Amino acid sequence: MKAAGLVLGSPPEVFIQMTASAREDGGPHRTEGGPFLPRPPQHHHHHHHHFHHQPLQHRTSSLLQQATTAAGSERHSSREEAQEDQSTPAPALSELKAVVTWLQRGFPFILILLAKVCFQHKLGIAVCVGMVSTFAYANSTFRHQVSLREDRSVFAALWIVMFCSGNIVYIYYTFSHEELHNSLIFSKPNLNSFDFFDLIWVVGITDFVLKYFTIGLKCFVLFLPKILLAFKSRGKFYLLIEELSQLFRALVPIQLWYKYIMGEDPSSSYFLGATLIIIYSLCKSFDLCGRVAAVRKALAVLCSSQSYGVRAGSQQCTEAGDVCAICQAEFRDPIALLCQHVFCEECLCLWFDRERTCPLCRSTVVDSLRCWKDGTTSAHFQIY
């Protein structure tokens, strides 16, 4: 039983049992059934004590070390398990890996599907690429001509008008059997069917045609001589033309979407079509309200005269070097800003059509920047 206690007991119990047994072996001697007698002295008492107690302490310390080592290994293993639990991927990460794996396996089939769709609509894609390229070229060229002011080229502006007009005539002549021009007057084009791709086709062509018209109208403003319309006031007209264009572009797709939502036979899905039309009308009404508000603000800007500073005196011009920092020429109608920097009035008007801060110190002069005053036409695709 004592041996079992040594093996199965905890380290403190083992120590207590072994100490008690040592006391029984080395304590006073008592014979069975006789009187209590002291243990007879031995000759090598100190040597005997050394041999009996030192191995006992050594065994006790070794058992304690083993118990401590076992506890430490348990704690180490528990820390490793915790680290393994932390390194285990979360369910969201596992799902993401599964999605990526599925995409890798299905990528060839997706390419096949896209290739098939592109081949079926190759003509529409080619026309779309051509119209986008035409718009980008005309828009960037017109902006460059606006920035030149007196050095603008009338022939370049005339070329832009002819180029955009030629594209419009070519598109409508090529697809004359579809009568795509009817959508400009809120009428239906002549199409055998009207699915989603047909809707995108008609809306896209009409939107680009209206953008070309917008650039053409701005070119006529660019044609005007300085005597009729000062350069500092032209940005207001560009802004008004752009806002009116965006309003009209937002109105054109309405009847096309109504036709698409109701379908060829409205009676087959009357409830669904009516519900979708109500939702579309609500969303469209919010968009149109924003467009109308933008037109009203553009009219207010056109009718108001905005001053960025006060007239600069001769002393201020002399201190500024008698040279405008924007055009690098002598001052013409110099204006001094609140930061006391002096510039030409026309240069400032053109500068603040694009920026809000002083050209030199970058202090804020204009609270809100009005887009489209530099002659830019919106590239936004009005699909709905």
C-alpha positions, 0 to 999 in steps of 0.5 A: 500500500505504501508503494502504491501511494508512492506511485499514485499519490500527489507529490506532497502526499508522497513526501509525507508518507516517505517522511513518516516511514523514515521516522518509523525506521530511524525512530525509537525501537519498540519490540512487539509486546514488550516495553518501549525501549530506545534504539541502541546506538550504532557506531556509524550513526552519522554515516548511517544518517547520511546514507538513509536521508540523502537518498530519500531527499534525492528521490523526493526532489526528483519526483517533484521535478517530474511533476513540475515537468509534467505540468509544464508540458501540459501547459505547453501543449495547451498553448500549442492547441490554443495557437492551432485554434487561432491559426484555424481559418474562419468560416468566412475565409473558408467560404472565400477560398471555396468561391475562389476555387470555383471561379478558377474552375469555372473561368474557362466557361465564363470566357466561353460565355463572354466570347459568345455574347461578344460575337453575337453583339459584335456590331453594337460593341464596335459602334459603341467603341467608335462613338466613345472614341469620337466623344473623347476626342471632341470633348478634349479638343474643345476644352483645349480651344476654350483654354486658349481664349484669343488664340483659339482656332475657329477652324478647329471648332468648326472641325469639331462640329463637322466631325460630330455631325458626320458621326450622327448622320452616319449612325442614323443612315446606317441604321435607318431601318430601325428609326433610332432618331424617333427616340429624340422626339419621345417616340418608339424606334422600329424594332421587331423585339425590344429586349434588354440588349435592344434597350441598351442599344437605343438608349446608348445611341441616343445618349451619345447623339445628344452629347454630340449636339451639346458639344456643337452648341458649345462650339457656337458659343466659342465662335462668338467674337470677344465684342459680343461675349466676353471670355470671362462670361462664357463659362456661365453659358457653358454651364447652362448648356450642359445642365440643360443637356443633362436634363434632356438626356434624363428625359429621353429614356423614360418612354423606352423604359416604359416600353421595356417594362410592360413588354410586348403583351402588357396584359400577361404581366399587368400587375408586375409591370404596373408595380415596376413602372411605379417604382421606376417613376418614383426613382426617376422623379427624384433624379429629375428634381435634382436636374431641374434644381441644377438648371435653376442654379445655372440660370442664377449664376448666368444672371448674377455678376460675381466679383472675386476682388477689388480693382487694383491700383497702380502701386499694387500692380507695380509691386506685383511686377506689372505682369500677371502670373497666369498669362505672363503678360501685362495686366489687363483690368487688374483685380486684387484678391483678399490675399493681395495678389493681383491678376487679370480679370479674365485670367481670374475668371477662367482660373476659377472656372477650374479651381477654388484657390489663389494661383499663388498662395492657394488660399480659398477664394471660391466657396463652391466650384461650379463644374462644366464652366470650362467647357467639359461635357459630361461623359456619364452614360444616361442608361435609365 
